[in-house]
Amino acid sequence: MNAIQRNRLAMFLAVRNVFGTYPAELSLIKALESFIVKFNDLLAQIEAVHRIQQGNTTGARQLKLKEEAEMIEATVKLAATMYVYAQVNDMPDLQAKCAISTSQLERMTDGEVKVTSLNVYDEAVKLGDGLVDYGQTVEDVTKLKKEIDDFSALIASPRSAIVTRSQATRELDSLMREANDLLRNKIDKLMELLKAKQPKVYNTYLAARVIVDLRAGMKVVEEE
């Protein structure tokens, strides 16, 4: 991230702080709500890409490992129950599908462990209330689906395709341009409506929209 981008990010963070400080006042303009949500989403993406650019993906990886571990735990628990159910009810095909362990799942790729967990979920759905006597409820089956969905969202995120610092640098520039355009052409215009009714909010926002030139020690209004 170069000096211009660092300054711009500082401005974005200041603007986000204003949005978080005055939610009630800003909600007076309904059209602002969706734009603020979009801006906050872009800023979150900018921060994530910046971490990748710095080579710091620890946080994202830890989150992925956490979601994967929770999904595997739910899968193994449900599979073990269905294994016993299949054994008691003479269902060898189901028994074979449920003969899985934590260590097996942990050695699989992201795609493989997702598919395996989905297969267990699908079989559990077919059994319906049949697993209640074995200690697994419909809620437990639903919980597994949620864990699968959470894990799937992480591994399917378009942002996960950014794997190199050079790619992250290009993505960062694009995201910053998009966020800046959103502020300049939409949010700035609507904030003018608060100038008379909510002067404190308006002036605080205006102050946040000033970029500080860290190299020269000068303040520059972003619009200019």
N, C-alpha and C positions, 0 to 999 in steps of 0.2 A: 504494500500500500504506500503510495507516494504522499508527499506533503499535502497536495490538494485534496486527495481522497481522505486523508486523516482529518483535515479541517472540515470537510463535508460530513464525515461520519459524526464528528463532534456536534455539528449542527443538527443532524438527524436525531441524535440521542437527546439533545436539548428539547427538540420539538416533541419527541415521544413523551418526555417528562411533562410537558405542558398538557398534552392530551390526557395523561394519566392523573393530572392534578385537578383538572376541571371537566370531568365527564358530564356532570349535570348541566353546566352552562353550554357546553358544546352540543349536547343533545337537543337543544332548542332548534338547531338547524338539522332537520332529518337527513338531508342530502349529504351532510358531512360524515355521518356515521359510517357508511360503507367505504368512503374514501379513507377515513382514519384506520379502519380495519385493514384495508389494502396496504396502507403505508406501513403499519406495524408488522404486517406479514413480510413485506419487502425488506424492512430493516432486520427482521429475524434472519432472513435469508442472507443478507449482506454480512451479518455477524458470523453466520455459519461458514460462508465461503471465505471470509477473512481468516478464520481459524485454520481452514484447509491451506490457504495461501502461506500461513505461517508454519505449516507442517504439524499443527496441533489438532489432531482428530480424536484425541483421547476421550473427550466427552461424548462424542457421537458413537464411538465404538463401545463405550461402557453402557450406553443406553441400549444399543443393539444386543449386547450380551445379556443385559438384564431381561429384556423382552423375550429373548430366545430361551433363557433359563426358565422363565415363568411358563412359557408355552410347552417346553419339554416336560416340566413337572406335571402340568395338567394332563398332557398326553399320556405319559407313563401311568399315571394314577388311573385314568379312565381305561386304558388298554389292559391293565392288570385285572381290573374288575371284569371286563368283557372276556378276558382269557378264561377266567374261572367260570363265568356264565356259559361260555361256549363248551367248556369241558363237561359241565354238568348236563348240558342240553344236547350233547353229541353233535357239535357243529365244528368239524375239523377245519373247514375253510376259514371261519371266523377266528378260530383259535390260532391258526397260522398267521393271520394278519395282525393279531394282537401280541404276538411273541416278540416284543421289542423292549429294549432297556434304555436307560439314560445314556450309558456309554455309547451305544449304537447311534443314537440320535445326535450326540455331540460330535461324532466323527463325520456326519453327513454335511453336504454343502447346504447353503441357505435354501436353495430350491428344493432339495431332497427332503430336508427336515420339515419344510412347510407342507409338501405333498403328503408325507407320511402322517403328519398330524391331521391334515384334512381327511385322509382316509379313515383314521380312527374316529374322527368326529362324524363322518357320514354313516359309519356303521352304528355308532351310538344313537344317532337320530332314528335309524330304522328300528331299533329296539324299543324306543320310546320309554314307557314306564317300567319296562322289563328289568331295569338295573336297580330299581329302588330297593329291592330286598337284598341287594349286594352292596348297598351303601352309597350308590351314586344316583343323584336326582337329576331331573331335567335342568335345573339351575346349574349343576356341575357341567353338564354338556354345553350349555349356553356359555358358560365361563370359558371353556376351551375355545369356542369359536371367537370370542372376544380376544383371547390371547393370540390366536392365529392372525386375526385382523390387525392387531397392533404390530405384530412382527412383520406382517406383509407390507404394511404402510412404510415401515422403515427401509426394507430392502428394495421396495419398488419406487421410492422417492426419486424424481428426476434429478434432484440435487446430488444424489449418490453417484451419479455418472461423472462428477468432477473428481478426477483422481490425481491430477497433477497440479503443481503450483502454477504453471503457465496457463492451464485451463482455468484455474480459479481466478487468476488475474484478469482474464478476459471476461469471465462471468461477473466479477466484481464491478467492472466498469459498466457493463450493461445494466446491472441491478441499480447502481447508483444513478445512472441516467434516468431510469424509469421512476425511481423514487423522487428525484429532483423535479422531473416533469409533472408528477402527480401533485407535488407541493405548489409549484409555480403556476400551473394552468387550472388547477381545480381548488385545492384547499386554500391557497392564498386569497383567491377571489371570494370564496364564501366567508372567510374570516372577516372580510370587510363589513359584513352584515352585523358583526358584533361590536364594531367600533364605537357606536353610540350606546347600545344597550348593555354591553359588558366590556367597558374600557379596560378594566384590569386584566381580563383574559386576553383581550386583543393586544394590549401593550406587552404582556408577558410573551405572547406568541411572537410578536414582532422582534423582541429582543432575542428570542431563541433562533430566529431566522437569520441572524448575523453570523457570518463566518469569520473566525479570527485567523488572520494570517500568521501562523506560528513562526515563519521564517523572518518576516519583517516586523512583527509585533504590531501590525495594523489590523483594524477591523474593516471588513468589507461587507456591504449589504448584498446578500446573494442575488437579489433581483437585478442589481446593477452589473 
